[in-house]
Amino acid sequence: MTPDLLAANERYAASFRTGDLPRAPARRIAVLTCMDARMDPAKFLGLSDGDANVLRNAGGRVHPDVIRSLVISYELLGTRDVLVVHHTDCGMLGLSNEDVRTRLRARGVDATHVDFLPFDDLDQSVRDDVDALRGSPLIAGDTRIAGLVYDVHSGRLRQVV
Ligand SMILES: [Zn+2]
């Protein structure tokens, strides 16, 4: 960790004013999106501290740990809307499990049992993840689930589901 990060935090904490926010997200929203460094859900959705639970991983894909977090978000924190946001120029787009497994094999690791959840069709990956949530018995039936694509070149969202 570079010292400039700690210095930046010192400056942040010096003017920090939101230490009394409740744990439950004020907007009752959970966002599942990619870890891509070019996109910040707070910025592109106009969210403030305390507004939403944001879950991020490679691709913004649904997997068991995402379901786990969404159960906690709904049951304990009261969120009722889930936004699944994938994006253009995603590193997971056009990748294959074999690409990743080959890299790991080069350092002696067998990852044949791991699905890295790459995809070939952006809109379809959004539909698949929305369907995966809707099909999960752990996700409450009254959860509103939307699927969107974020364009990293324009900053614009497009609704798919
Ligand atoms: Zn991505």
Boltz pocket constraint, residues with backbone or C-beta under 6 A from the ligand:
constraints:
  - pocket:
      binder: B
      contacts: [[A, 34], [A, 35], [A, 36], [A, 57], [A, 58], [A, 59], [A, 60], [A, 87], [A, 89], [A, 90], [A, 91], [A, 92]]
      max_distance: 6.0
